[in-house]
Amino acid sequence: MSTALLQQPAARQGPGPIPQPLIEAIDLAVSRMVARMLPGDRRAAGVGAGTELAQLRPYEIGDDVRHIDPAATARTGQPHVRVHVPERALTTWIVLDVSPSMAFGTARRLKADVAEGVALVFGRLGVRRAGSVGLVAFGAAAPRVLAPRGSKPGMVALRRMLAEGVAPDGVNDAEGLAGALQRVSRLAGQPGLAVVISDFRDQRGWERPLGSLRVRHSVLAIEIVDPREAELPAVGHLALVDPESGARVSVDTSRRRVRERFAELERERREGVARELKRLRVNQITLSTGQDWLLALGRHLR
């Protein structure tokens, strides 16, 4: 995905402050969720500075003297060191919607701002405990993939990709969310956490790929919405442009039947998304541009 195909929306506010104490609270909730939904061990390769004992072996020149085991040393008469299993490593995949509809927002922020904040939160959580974070962005003319990286390089690369913005109006992604999910399934070699961040608008055929991803991974769906998407205000004639297709539509919002039908269709669409996610046993969190998204995220994960 070339950066020329992306742009920062003019009304961009950014995700706002992300306090560390809230990150710590969310980290605990996410760890519990992953442990509950992702069976099996997720150990890093080799040995390291974890808390679980891997083996006792004779001391060799160059070993850290702080790892000498007093009991084994006294029992054998020869210095022995403790070798530990490394902390369990988890790869977090962020599946991010950068389609034109994410540049919409009528409240505190744009949907793209909230999505950026959520991606940063799970990115910071993903690189903890020897973990790594990867990203697949969809919704522009071509998808973009960020291979999993750990520690500071992982966060630098993630921030760089998020800074590129979203696709301009009228740009279409033939593969969409379904293609992004299939790509993660192919790339993710070990079970991990997949966080799907999208408004789920104009996305088709994602149910089967998401179900396949859910078989091996813990999956969390973050739906980003705006209050104005749920109902039309009675402000007379409006000329609206579909950001996904670029089509122009004229609507008389003074007609109550038009407003009711709009609200009904949107309610049915969102209920359909929620129903499919529940059927697939995927945890869903809905965040609005009109709320404190970070506080709401923490409450949902408690």
Order of alpha helices (4+ residues) and beta strands (2+ residues): alpha-beta-alpha-beta-beta-alpha-beta-beta-alpha-alpha-beta-alpha-beta-beta-beta-alpha-beta-alpha
